Amino acid sequence: MNGKIFLLENGNELIKMEEREYASELILQDLIADYPDLLAGDQMDEENPRKWLLVKKEQELYLEEEGSNVVYLDHLFVDQDGVPTLVEVKRSSDTRIRREVVGQMLDYASNAVVYLQVEEMMSSVESNFSGHEMGDILSYKLGFDGDPDEFWLKVKTNLQAGKVRMIFLADSIPPELKRIVEFLNEQMDPAEAFAVEVKQYVGEGLKTLVPRLTGQTAEAQKKRNISKKLDERIFFENLDDAGKDFFKGLFEFSRKNDLKVIWGTKSFSLNVDLNGNNVTVLRGYCNLSAFKQVLFVIFGSISSKVPDGKSIVDEYAKGMDGVAVKVSDGYRLDINDNLNKNQLEKFYEVLTHVIGMIRVS
């Protein structure tokens, strides 16, 4: 089907380009896999354009714990901040793009945060770049030059927090889908949704693809911009009285023990400087996050960056038993009025011991 016409300047020549429908949905899917810039990452964040690393095309997702119901997401990407990005591609001629695809995507996203395994994601990336080190892959595709384990830990943390990005992509975004995406964007946090249309123009042997972001309202953009500016002041403004008391004590402890505070969009990490490497020992969240105000004991950084890190992790875990609740990759301490004096004393005793072990390792 033919569509709009525009003139493309090619040197001193003007070429008439005509909008054309994609011959098949598969062609558009292949283009997104080969040219991720078509996801309009520069339009999502002008100050810090999104960069994309394809994890897998036709990513398996399990809708039941037993794994008996398997569906396939068109594309799974991660960006430079470790945010898993789910992409569903439809042609505008497919009537499902008007409403049905939204329910499908929300179903995929809700199960992805539960069942997606970071280890499998890493394996998929490595198979895409056979023979290359993970650090080189992350640097080349995302501009990430830190510890690869830290990056994938961030991906895991984002999944646990429900911080995922959903992209509906088509050659043309219908008004019904645009309105739904606008609504989702204003209501959801930390998850976010975008609609991207990629129009195809052809003429005189040339073809050009033009991506355009739609469905992002000014209010939703404002909320995201605010979330990028988290610091100690904003963090404390989003705590209740129990949270303020606890984190005030924790920051005093960190200053006395020369721990480095690194701020993120919804959290901070406390780090021990070990020969120029930041070894994360804790991560704290306020009520801006899906976790609310909570503290996570983190093991991954110790295991990967500290000599004999396994024995330190074992000591850390042993000390936290009875103080915090064990989770898949560490311990979780909910900050509320139920914390008692003995629990806090034990917490700081264990933390002091672990910091000392890291520094002498």
Disulfide bonds with the S-S distance in Angstrom:
none
